[in-house]
Amino acid sequence: MKNDAGGRGVIELLHEALKRKINDPLSDALKMFEKVSSTVIVTGFNVPPSYRPETDGLIGAVVLARALLETFSDTILFILDNHMQEVIIKELLRIISGKELLYGARIDFLIHNVYWHNEYLFRSILEDKISSINSDLAVFIEKPSPNKEGVMHNMMGIDVSTYHLNPLSLIDVFGEYGIKTIGIGDGGNEVGLGIIEEDIRKYVPYGNLCRCPCRAGIASATVTDTTIVSTVSNWAAYALEALILTISDKHDMIHGELEEKSLIKTAVVMGAIDGIKGEGFIGVDGICYEDHVRILNNIRKISSLLL
């Protein structure tokens, strides 16, 4: 997933850096999905200055969740920062499922209020949730990661830590419960991309030197069991959706052009914003929805070769 449609100029470098560490990330992830019964999905990147959630991540999370519920997973637990993210995801689930209440008790939410000061309470609730659904796997999609100093940034080098849950607490709990992890990102500041931290520092703007007082760069310092780098994080989720449904003889369930347009437009109408162009842009990561449809159609064509 190294098409540089967003024009950042670094995705191929990051893709090649990751390939030196993990030969086939998509294949590794697919093997993990085949062994799960319940999956945790962590997503939501709140963009300054309004700190509303961006369209990248939320849409991919919904697409992947639907594919897993149709195949390998009995339950999906979404872990999010706030109720705005939850409301958007619920509406996107309704769109892609065509059902008002989707899967009922098969979907659960854990909302981390970033203004909480009782992290012990959050951890206790988290442990109860993952124990009750017997989670096997956690997927981080476009989720900001702390750098080596514990600070989370956006792509412009701005500290966004206050507006996001700290994924280190999640990773710690997942490790204790033997839950495998997958990280999906596109810019070097997301959970899981710490596996190529030095390359991010070398190639990504603000990777080594951010604009906040920590001055330690935006490069992710978190590592997951496998990691996927894509031009747009949603696209990696689409590739996984296509693989999961195709090998499960449900290729015709891969979401299509009309659904993709509806997912993006609905997310924006409900308050999500483009991470690069801001409010009112019907797209993801500065790329108009027509180009996302084109990428999706290519993924569908490629996956049909597996039939």
DRENSEGU-613909 format. One line per 2 residues: number of its first residue (from 1); their letters; for each residue x, y, z of C-alpha. Coordinates in steps of 0.5 Angstrom, whole numbers. Example, Ala and Ser with C-alpha at 12.3 -4.5 7.8 and 13.67 -1.06 7.14 Angstrom:
1	AS	25/-9/16  27/-2/14
***
This chain:
1	MK	0/0/0  5/5/-2
3	ND	2/9/-7  4/16/-5
5	AG	-3/19/-7  -2/24/-2
7	GR	4/27/-4  8/27/2
9	GV	14/24/-1  16/19/5
11	IE	11/13/4  16/9/-1
13	LL	22/10/4  18/8/10
15	HE	15/2/6  22/0/4
17	AL	24/1/11  19/-4/14
19	KR	20/-9/9  27/-10/12
21	KI	24/-11/18  17/-15/16
23	ND	17/-19/10  10/-19/9
25	PL	6/-15/14  -1/-16/11
27	SD	0/-24/11  2/-24/18
29	AL	-4/-20/20  -8/-25/16
31	KM	-5/-30/20  -7/-27/26
33	FE	-14/-26/24  -15/-33/23
35	KV	-14/-35/30  -18/-30/33
37	SS	-25/-30/37  -26/-23/39
39	TV	-22/-17/37  -21/-10/40
41	IV	-20/-4/35  -17/2/38
43	TG	-18/8/33  -19/16/33
45	FN	-14/21/32  -17/28/34
47	VP	-14/34/30  -12/41/32
49	PS	-14/46/33  -22/44/34
51	YR	-19/37/36  -25/33/32
53	PE	-24/26/30  -21/26/23
55	TD	-24/21/17  -18/17/17
57	GL	-18/11/22  -25/11/23
59	IG	-28/9/17  -22/4/16
61	AV	-24/1/23  -31/0/21
63	VL	-30/-3/15  -25/-8/18
65	AR	-30/-9/24  -35/-11/19
67	AL	-31/-16/15  -29/-19/22
69	LE	-36/-20/24  -38/-24/18
71	TF	-32/-29/19  -27/-30/24
73	SD	-29/-25/30  -35/-26/35
75	TI	-35/-20/38  -31/-13/37
77	LF	-29/-8/42  -28/-1/40
79	IL	-24/3/44  -24/11/43
81	DN	-23/17/46  -29/20/46
83	HM	-37/20/45  -36/24/38
85	QE	-32/18/35  -37/13/38
87	VI	-43/17/35  -39/17/28
89	IK	-37/10/28  -44/7/30
91	EL	-47/11/24  -42/8/19
93	LR	-43/1/22  -51/2/20
95	II	-49/5/13  -44/-1/11
97	SG	-49/-7/15  -55/-4/12
99	KE	-58/-6/19  -61/-1/24
101	LL	-58/-4/30  -52/-8/26
103	YG	-50/-14/31  -53/-12/37
105	AR	-49/-15/43  -43/-17/38
107	ID	-41/-10/38  -38/-6/45
109	FL	-35/1/46  -30/3/51
111	IH	-30/10/52  -23/13/55
113	NV	-25/20/57  -19/24/56
115	YW	-21/29/62  -21/23/67
117	HN	-15/23/72  -17/16/75
119	EY	-13/11/70  -13/6/75
121	LF	-21/6/74  -20/6/66
123	RS	-15/0/67  -20/-4/71
125	IL	-26/-3/66  -21/-5/61
127	ED	-19/-11/64  -26/-13/65
129	KI	-28/-12/58  -23/-16/55
131	SS	-24/-21/60  -31/-22/58
133	IN	-30/-22/51  -24/-27/51
135	SD	-20/-22/47  -15/-25/42
137	LA	-12/-19/38  -12/-12/38
139	VF	-11/-7/32  -9/0/33
141	IE	-11/4/26  -9/11/25
143	KP	-8/12/33  -3/17/35
145	SP	3/14/39  8/17/44
147	NK	15/19/42  21/17/46
149	EG	19/22/51  12/20/52
151	VM	9/26/48  4/24/42
153	HN	4/29/36  0/30/30
155	MM	4/31/23  6/38/24
157	GI	10/37/30  4/39/35
159	DV	3/36/42  -4/33/42
161	ST	-3/28/48  -8/32/52
163	YH	-14/30/47  -12/22/47
165	LN	-11/16/51  -4/14/52
167	PL	-4/7/48  2/5/53
169	SL	-3/3/58  -7/-1/53
171	ID	-1/-5/50  1/-6/57
173	VF	-5/-9/59  -6/-13/52
175	GE	1/-16/54  -1/-18/61
177	YG	-7/-22/57  -3/-25/52
179	IK	-7/-21/46  -3/-20/40
181	TI	-3/-13/37  -3/-10/30
183	GI	-1/-3/28  -3/1/22
185	GD	-1/8/20  1/12/15
187	GG	6/18/17  11/15/23
189	NE	7/18/29  2/12/30
191	VG	2/6/34  6/0/32
193	LG	11/5/27  16/5/33
195	II	19/-1/29  22/4/24
197	EE	23/9/29  30/11/26
199	DI	28/11/19  22/16/21
201	RK	27/21/24  31/21/18
203	YV	26/22/13  19/24/16
205	PY	18/32/17  19/33/24
207	GN	20/26/25  27/28/29
209	LC	25/35/32  18/37/33
211	RC	15/44/35  13/43/42
213	PC	17/43/48  20/36/48
215	RA	24/37/42  24/30/41
217	GI	20/29/34  14/26/32
219	AS	17/19/31  13/13/34
221	AT	16/9/40  11/4/40
223	VT	12/-3/37  7/-8/36
225	DT	7/-16/34  6/-14/27
227	TI	6/-7/23  3/-4/17
229	VS	5/2/13  0/5/8
231	TV	-1/12/4  -7/12/8
233	SN	-9/8/14  -16/7/11
235	WA	-13/3/5  -9/-2/9
237	AY	-16/-4/13  -19/-4/6
239	AL	-14/-9/4  -15/-13/10
241	EA	-22/-13/9  -21/-16/2
243	LI	-17/-21/4  -21/-23/10
245	LT	-27/-24/6  -24/-27/0
247	IS	-21/-33/3  -27/-34/7
249	DK	-31/-34/0  -35/-28/1
251	HD	-31/-24/-4  -38/-20/-6
253	MI	-38/-17/1  -32/-13/0
255	HG	-35/-6/0  -36/-2/-6
257	EL	-36/5/-9  -43/7/-7
259	EE	-41/5/0  -34/8/0
261	KS	-38/15/-2  -43/14/3
263	LI	-38/13/9  -34/19/7
265	KT	-39/24/6  -43/21/12
267	AV	-37/22/17  -36/29/15
269	VM	-43/31/16  -43/28/23
271	GA	-37/32/24  -31/28/22
273	ID	-25/33/19  -20/31/14
275	GI	-13/31/17  -10/35/12
277	KG	-15/40/9  -19/41/15
279	EG	-27/42/15  -32/41/10
281	FI	-27/37/5  -30/31/3
283	GV	-24/26/3  -19/23/7
285	DG	-12/26/8  -13/31/3
287	IC	-15/26/-2  -22/27/-5
289	YE	-27/21/-5  -26/19/-12
291	DH	-19/17/-11  -21/13/-5
293	VR	-26/10/-10  -21/8/-15
295	IL	-16/5/-10  -22/1/-7
297	NN	-23/-2/-14  -16/-3/-15
299	IR	-16/-7/-8  -22/-11/-11
301	KI	-19/-13/-17  -13/-15/-14
303	SS	-17/-19/-9  -21/-23/-14
305	LL	-15/-26/-17  -15/-30/-11
307	L	-21/-33/-13
***
